C-alpha cells in the first residue's frame, strides 16, 4: 500500500515537471512563430515599398543597351 502511494506521488511529481517543461517549450515555439511572422511581414512590406524602384532599375538595365567593343578584343591581322 505504501509502495503504491509512493509510486503515485512520484508519478504525479513527474507529470507536473513534464508539464512545466512542455509548457516552456510551447511558449518558446509560440515566441519563435511570432518572431517569424514579424520577419515575414517586414520582408513583405519591404518588397511592397521597393517593388517599383527595382522593376524600373531592371527595365533600365535590360532596355538601355549600349554596344561597345570589349577592351580585350583584338583585330586579327
Secondary structure, DSSP 8 states (H G I E B T S, - for coil): -HHHHHHHHHHHHHHHHHHHHHHHHHHHHHHHHHHHHHHHHHHHHHHHHHHHHHHHHHHHHHH-------TT-----
